Structure formats: structure tokens, C-alpha cells
């Protein structure tokens, strides 16, 4: 049986990432970028699809693991009848090439250990040519090459590389795996011990800058580190998750590729980083945004590659059986061609918040924003696929219209409060028009709640954002009624579903069934805080924190019945919501400065 999603931890070098399980196996790694083809894809199949495992021979060791404080240096300690060994894993910040560093430390006794390296390029489909060169093992296939420099002798066994060795107390055995283009000579060998120390020092220096000093600092710092790890440092892009096709329902088809930069996720992530005091990331993302969406605003996409690539064609990988049989496995994402009007509001809001936070001015940014507003003026009434990227066809989604209001509102405030120039009278009129239409067509008076789309009676958890973005005050009867309706119909074990799905004709156009959506549950905690329900807000937040795995990571969704994390992992949307809510709960109720409505 494969490991549960929560049994994995994240390694990253701010250009790509790996998932390593509690069993010492790296089961997912894409090189050299987040969205490159995987060389280890056992996560979505079996060991023969690629993995790098180092673990005791004992089939059932006791396992404990942790990150070194404030870092992505992972320690996994295995205890057996013979003694104990510690596996230290990290990905050093990128030099010439990406590296995975693993050091086996003897803690107590003498422990027999085994190593298995199965390299399969192109998502588990290509067996490389492997040979020994100068004491290192080199695997080559097409454009890719991997070099293993091992502290013990290794040998071939079938189509894999293996080793068996004993680790004594006080002994330290290094392993370094390095990728490089196959047409170039291999990079020079790294000193594994030195790289572990420098990687730890880099992450400690970064995480120590966190501005949050509230009661949940550990959870906030852990989430900010995860968000930073999802940043592509050379370009400033932010990926939604480092994985593809981890299912939202075990055995189902809701399996998507999240290794790209969604404007929505990226803008909200930058808001969380700004709350944490990380303005450099905000500036880098702004520059990425200007490059990615330059040109015709009508051609704005909801997602891009990490360097701003636009063509992200979705394909299926039929040779991979999927996580616990969840097919299809996908690379690319067809949502790239969708219209999602809410992203205009997210972009305008985050740029407004960044300027208020003191981000150095960039004249081109405002010029681009004005072009986006020109497009939105004529397009805000268009049906779209909405925040949840439905595949059942465009609809007049209520949340999309709310975020159109946010776009006009933040444009007005940018002129009024920050002194930039723009047609503020026209934007005020449009803001009022959007507000009036949403209140008329998006609110069901019979149910006393805002609905998923105009004319629909279905509820949608995105309505929880209505008071958070300042569209209506939290004590407005329509907001109170919406929260009550969501509590009544969308709660499962105290957590929030996005919406009810399953019956024919529902908006997403997919077979029913998925977990509760963790970001939506954080939004409910935010609403409780704004509505003066402070004890309920804190209680829900603590329950959400308890869903994190043993190293503080969250996926996209959670299944209360099986008590399992679901969806791509770790998920930026969940972690940014965790950070936002921590700041919101730390504020005095009368002055919610962290809420985006300010």
C-alpha cells in the first residue's frame, strides 16, 4: 500500500521540490523545475516508477521526524532492535545545478541499512543508461542526467541501484544526487556536511525575519517556510503545489496538475508573505506579474508557467496507475483557457495592499493595472468558470462579481489614498453598479443567503469572503444569514465543503465526492472573528491546526470519514489561509487591520 499523503514531508531549493516519506523514500521529484517531468514518480504509481529510498532493513522501525526549527532540513529517526539511525535530508539552495543531500547518522548501536535508487525519467516512463564514472554513478536519458555520489559502495540490481551497509553510533555517511543537462559535464562534487549546515543557516536566517509574534507563531513560520519553498526564486513565480494528480477523492477523477502559477493563489500567497514582513518576495512577484501578463489584458490567463509560459496543454499519462488507483494522472492544466473574473480583483487587491505596505513604486505596474481595469469595465458581466475552475460551463458566479467589485474598489482607493491617477468617478460608479447587481441577483431572499451563481439556490463557501474583502460588513443580516446557511448545509464534522456536488447539472461538471476544503474552513474562522464569535473562531482554528501532519504541512482537502489529507500537497492555498487567519485572530476585534477590506 502507498503511504498516506500526510506521511510525506517537503524538501525544496526554491526552484523545485521533493516529497520524502516516513519510510525514507523520496517518491516525487521533478528536475530541474517544479513543472519539469518527474524522475521519481512512485507517488503516482509504484517503486518501479522511480524513487530513492534509504532506510533500516528492519521492516517495521519506529519512526519520528521533524524539521530543524525554521528550516526545510528534515530529520527522520528510525529506531530498531539493533539501535537507531537518523536520516538528514535537504535540498541546498541552488548553485549550478539542483542537488538532493542525504546524510545517514548513527545514533545508537549498529543498524543494518539498505539503499534503493530507481531512476525513471519522464514521469516513470524512461529507463536511463547507467554507468560508473570516477567513483560516481551517472544515469543518462535524452536531455537529463543524474549523478549519485555515495559514501558506500553501490551496485546494480536489475534496473535499479542498491547498497547494503551497517551504520555504527557516531558514523555519518553522505549521499548526494545531482541533476545536470546530459550534454554538459557533471558539476563538481559537493561536501554534504557543509551543504546541510549552509542550507540550515539560510532557512533560519529567512524564517527569523517573520513579523508574527502571536500565539501561533510556530504554525505561521512553518507555513511561511512552505510558501517560500513554493517560490521559483529566479523568476519570482509562485506555484500552487509541487505535485500533480493527488486526488481530491481516492479513486476519483478530480486529479489536477498544480505545479503552475495561478494568479489567485500567487496574489493571496504574497498577501500572506506581506503579513509576515517579506516585502522582497512581493517585489519579485510584482515583477513576475508584469512580465507574465504584459500585452492585451483580454488575453490575461488565470495561470502561467513559473517563468510566465502560456501554453500549458493538459495531457494524460496512461502508464502511471495514479495515487491509490486515482486516474487519470495529468500533466498540464486545461484551466489555462478558462475565464475567471475574480483574479482581476485578487490582482488589484494585492497590488493595493503591497503599496500600502511600503513596496517601492513601479510606474509600469499602475499602467498595467489601468489596462486590466479597462478590460474589466466591459467584461465584468460575462459568465465565467469561477474560483473553482468548473468544467460544467460558464455561469454568472456571485463570487466573481464580488471580486469585480473589489477590483473597482481597490482602484478607487489607490487613487484616493495613494495619489495615483485614474478615472476615479467612473470607477466609483461601476463599483456601485456591481454592488447593487450582486445584492439583487446573487442573494436569495427566501434562503436568506448569497448563492453560488445568479438564479441558483446552491450555496458556495466562497461567499464567506464577502465580509473579509469588505463587500458588506460582518453584522449585515445578509452576511449573517449566509454564514448560518453554510453552517447548516456545507459543514462536515465541523469543516467546510466548497459546495455540494454530485447531482447532474451541478456547476463543476464532474462526478461527485471530495473532501472538505481547508481554505474555506479558515475563512469560516475569519468570519467568526469578525462577527464577534471569538471563542468559536479560535476553536475552529485549533482544530484546523490539528489536521497538519507531523511536520506541519497541509494538503488542499481533508476527508473527515477516513481522517486523511486529500489533494495536492503541500498546498499554498491552505497554508496562506492559515497565515491570514493567525494574523486576523491576533488582532483586536475592533481593528481588523489584517483583513483585506482595509
Secondary structure, DSSP 8 states (H G I E B T S, - for coil): ----GGGEEEEE-SS-EEEEETTSEEEEEESSSTTS-EEE-GGGS-GGG-EEEEEESSTT-EEEEEE-TTSS-EEEEEE-SSEEEEEEEE----SSS-EEEEEEEEEEEEEEEEEEEE-EHHHHTEE-EEEEETTEEEEEETTEEEEEEESS--EEETTEEEEEEEEETT-EEEEEEEEEETTS-------HHHHHHHHHHHHHHHHTT----STTHHHHHHHHHHHHHTEETTTTEE-S-S-B---SSTTSS---B--SEEHHHHHHHHHHHHHTT-HHHHHHHHHHHHHHS-S-GGG--SEE-TT-------EE-TTS--GGG----EES-GGGG---THHHHHHHHHHHHHHHTT----HHHHHHHHHHHHHHHHHTTS-B-TTTT-SS--B-BHHHHHHHHHHHHHHHHHHHHH---S-HHHHHHHHHHHHHHHHHHSEETTTTEE-SBTT-----GGGGHHHHTTSS-TTSHHHHHHHHHHHHHTEETTEE-SS---STT-TT-S-S---EEHHHHHHHHHHHHHTT-HHHHHHHHHHHHTTS-TTS--EEEEETTTTEEEEEES-HHHHHHHHHHHHHHTS-TT--TTSTT-
